[in-house]
Amino acid sequence: MQSRPFSYLFSISYFGARYKGWAPQPNQPTVQRRIERVLRHVLGHEDFSLIGASRTDSGVSCRDGYFQLFLREKVSLTGLLPELNTHLPDDIRVSQVQEVEADFNLIQSVSQKTYRYYFSNQAVFNPSISAFAVHVSEPLQVDLMQKAVESFVGDHNFKAFCKTSPNKSEYNRDVISAEIFTTNEFQGIIFPSELLFFEVTGTGFLHHQVRKMMWSIWEVGKGVWNLDEIRDRLDNPENSWDQIPPAPAHGLVLWETVLKSES
């Protein structure tokens, strides 16, 4: 039971390269720890708690996320965002804040999330963009990759496509849509003329799920796997499959978080 009766909902974005994910870890820089440090300074006390809508992995970025702040006393919102952003590093930004009811539950209020994974398959790849996109040097058949992503759509057991835990028994997740896109939205001489990204929307995702899905899609695109390799793992998740490596974290962005009130 939350003992702090005043609650505030913040919109947040961050570039994850310098952080060991969202959640606090001993002696490690994380996004939540950095926010807490700034809040202690701005509020002048540490009598607060917060939760994030998503626990992104080490190196993963976020374009559109939320966190909820719990306080024992009401705080003025006037000037709060500019002051927080003044003290936050440039790779973390809060953009909106609103007071919410004390019984508002951020975790239960998330209706869907969209992730994007950026990668390049062009021969020339400038290492300066390696913080934003992953280079896949082997030739990829994008048409086969499009067919591969279709296999993930629907309610499936993703045990073969996540980092399992002995404390976890539920591995079913509902993928609403999944597709491979090409984009030239990034401009400049260091960026390739075209990037690809895998976009997937679902009601929720397991640990490393999107990154393992991405690795599997690459295997199909390279011709190493056929489409049945993915379908068999979805249909028979309890088989003793070889562990799928997760794609590198730095290509992944939590692109959008939709709350139930926004749906």
C-alpha positions in Angstrom: 0.0 0.0 0.0 1.5 3.4 -1.0 1.8 5.6 2.1 2.5 8.8 0.1 -1.0 10.2 -0.9 0.1 12.6 -3.6 1.0 11.2 -7.0 2.3 12.7 -10.2 2.7 11.3 -13.7 5.7 12.3 -15.8 6.4 11.8 -19.5 10.1 10.9 -20.1 12.6 10.2 -22.9 16.2 9.2 -22.7 19.2 8.0 -24.6 20.3 4.8 -22.9 23.9 4.3 -24.1 25.4 5.5 -20.8 23.0 3.7 -18.5 22.7 0.1 -17.2 19.0 0.2 -17.9 16.1 1.8 -16.0 16.0 -0.1 -12.7 18.4 0.6 -9.8 21.4 -1.6 -9.5 24.2 -1.5 -6.9 27.1 0.8 -7.9 25.7 1.1 -11.5 24.4 4.2 -13.4 20.7 3.7 -14.2 18.0 6.1 -15.4 15.9 5.8 -12.3 18.9 6.4 -10.0 19.8 9.6 -12.0 16.2 10.9 -11.8 16.1 10.2 -8.1 19.3 12.1 -7.5 17.9 15.2 -9.3 14.6 14.9 -7.5 16.4 14.9 -4.1 18.1 18.2 -5.1 15.0 19.9 -6.6 12.5 18.8 -3.9 15.0 19.3 -1.1 14.3 16.0 0.6 14.2 12.3 -0.2 10.7 11.4 1.1 9.4 10.1 -2.2 9.3 7.0 -4.3 8.8 6.4 -8.0 8.0 3.6 -10.5 8.6 3.4 -14.2 6.2 2.1 -16.8 9.0 0.1 -18.4 12.2 -1.5 -17.1 14.4 -1.0 -20.2 17.6 -3.0 -20.5 21.1 -1.6 -20.3 21.8 0.5 -23.4 18.2 0.7 -24.5 16.7 4.1 -25.3 13.2 5.5 -24.7 11.4 8.1 -26.9 8.0 8.0 -25.1 7.8 6.6 -21.6 6.3 7.4 -18.2 7.2 7.3 -14.5 5.0 7.9 -11.5 6.2 9.9 -8.5 4.7 9.5 -5.0 5.0 12.3 -2.4 3.8 12.8 1.1 3.0 16.5 0.5 1.6 18.3 -2.5 4.1 20.0 -4.8 3.6 23.0 -7.1 4.0 22.1 -10.7 4.8 25.6 -11.8 8.4 25.6 -13.1 9.0 22.0 -12.0 9.8 20.6 -15.5 12.3 23.4 -16.4 14.0 23.0 -13.1 14.3 19.2 -13.4 15.6 19.4 -17.0 18.2 22.0 -15.9 19.7 19.5 -13.5 19.2 16.3 -15.5 21.9 15.4 -18.0 21.2 16.1 -21.7 20.4 12.4 -22.4 17.4 12.4 -20.1 14.4 14.7 -20.5 11.0 15.1 -18.8 8.4 16.7 -21.0 5.0 16.7 -19.2 3.7 16.3 -15.7 0.2 16.0 -14.2 -1.2 15.2 -10.8 -3.1 11.9 -10.8 -5.4 10.2 -8.3 -3.8 8.4 -5.4 -5.1 5.1 -6.6 -3.7 5.5 -10.1 -1.6 2.5 -11.0 0.9 3.2 -13.8 1.8 -0.4 -14.4 -1.8 -1.5 -14.8 -2.6 1.6 -16.9 -0.3 0.7 -19.8 -2.4 -0.7 -22.6 0.3 -1.2 -25.2 3.9 -0.5 -26.1 5.7 -0.1 -29.4 9.4 -0.8 -29.8 11.6 0.0 -32.8 14.9 -1.7 -33.5 17.2 0.2 -36.0 19.8 -1.5 -38.2 21.7 -1.0 -41.4 22.5 -3.5 -44.1 24.5 -1.2 -46.3 28.1 -2.0 -47.1 29.4 1.4 -45.9 28.6 2.0 -42.2 30.0 5.0 -40.3 30.9 4.0 -36.7 29.7 7.3 -35.5 26.1 6.1 -35.7 26.8 2.8 -33.9 25.1 4.2 -30.8 21.8 4.4 -32.7 21.8 1.5 -35.1 23.3 -1.9 -35.5 25.3 -2.9 -38.6 24.4 -6.3 -40.1 27.1 -7.0 -42.7 25.7 -10.2 -44.2 23.2 -9.8 -47.1 19.6 -9.8 -45.9 16.5 -10.8 -47.8 14.0 -8.3 -46.6 11.1 -10.0 -48.2 11.8 -13.1 -46.1 12.2 -11.0 -43.0 8.7 -9.5 -43.6 7.2 -13.0 -43.7 9.2 -13.9 -40.5 7.7 -11.0 -38.5 4.2 -12.0 -39.4 4.7 -15.2 -37.5 5.0 -13.3 -34.2 1.6 -11.5 -34.5 -1.0 -12.8 -32.2 -1.1 -14.3 -28.7 1.8 -16.7 -28.4 4.0 -18.4 -25.7 7.3 -16.5 -26.1 9.4 -18.7 -23.8 11.8 -19.5 -26.5 12.2 -15.8 -27.4 13.1 -14.3 -24.0 15.4 -14.6 -21.0 13.6 -17.1 -18.8 13.5 -17.0 -15.0 12.8 -19.8 -12.5 10.4 -17.4 -10.8 8.3 -16.9 -13.9 5.6 -19.2 -15.1 3.6 -17.0 -17.6 5.2 -16.5 -21.0 2.2 -15.6 -23.1 2.2 -12.2 -24.7 -0.1 -10.6 -27.3 1.7 -9.0 -30.3 -0.7 -6.6 -32.0 1.5 -5.8 -35.0 5.0 -6.4 -36.3 6.7 -5.1 -39.5 10.0 -4.2 -41.1 10.3 -0.7 -42.5 12.8 1.3 -44.4 13.4 5.0 -43.5 15.5 8.0 -44.6 14.3 10.1 -41.6 17.9 10.4 -40.4 19.7 13.1 -42.4 23.4 14.0 -42.5 26.6 12.8 -44.1 27.4 10.2 -41.4 24.1 8.4 -41.8 23.5 5.8 -44.5 21.0 6.9 -47.2 18.6 4.3 -45.8 18.1 2.6 -42.5 15.8 -0.3 -41.6 13.8 -0.8 -38.5 11.7 -3.6 -36.9 8.6 -2.1 -35.3 6.6 -4.3 -32.9 3.5 -3.3 -30.9 2.1 -5.4 -28.1 0.3 -5.3 -24.7 3.6 -6.2 -23.0 7.0 -7.8 -23.5 9.2 -10.2 -21.7 12.9 -9.7 -20.8 15.0 -9.6 -24.0 11.9 -10.6 -26.1 12.2 -7.9 -28.8 16.0 -8.3 -29.1 15.7 -12.1 -29.5 12.9 -11.6 -32.0 15.2 -9.3 -33.9 18.1 -11.8 -33.9 15.7 -14.5 -35.2 14.5 -12.3 -38.0 18.0 -11.6 -39.1 18.7 -15.3 -39.2 15.8 -15.7 -41.6 17.0 -12.8 -43.7 20.5 -14.3 -43.9 19.1 -17.6 -45.1 20.4 -19.4 -41.9 16.9 -20.1 -40.7 13.8 -20.9 -42.6 10.4 -19.6 -41.5 9.6 -22.9 -39.7 12.4 -22.2 -37.2 10.3 -19.4 -35.7 7.0 -21.1 -36.0 8.2 -24.3 -34.3 9.6 -22.3 -31.4 6.3 -20.5 -30.9 4.2 -23.7 -31.3 6.5 -25.8 -29.1 8.0 -23.4 -26.5 8.8 -26.2 -24.0 11.2 -28.0 -26.3 14.9 -27.9 -25.5 15.7 -25.3 -28.0 19.2 -23.7 -28.2 19.2 -20.3 -26.6 18.6 -17.5 -29.0 21.2 -14.6 -28.5 19.7 -11.2 -28.0 20.4 -8.6 -30.7 22.7 -5.8 -29.3 20.8 -3.4 -27.0 21.9 -0.1 -28.7 19.6 -0.5 -31.7 16.5 -0.7 -29.5 14.1 2.2 -28.7 11.0 2.2 -26.6 9.1 4.2 -29.2 5.7 4.7 -27.7 3.8 3.9 -24.5 0.0 4.1 -24.6 -2.0 4.4 -21.4 -5.6 3.2 -21.2 -7.0 6.7 -21.0 -5.3 7.5 -24.3 -6.4 4.4 -26.2 
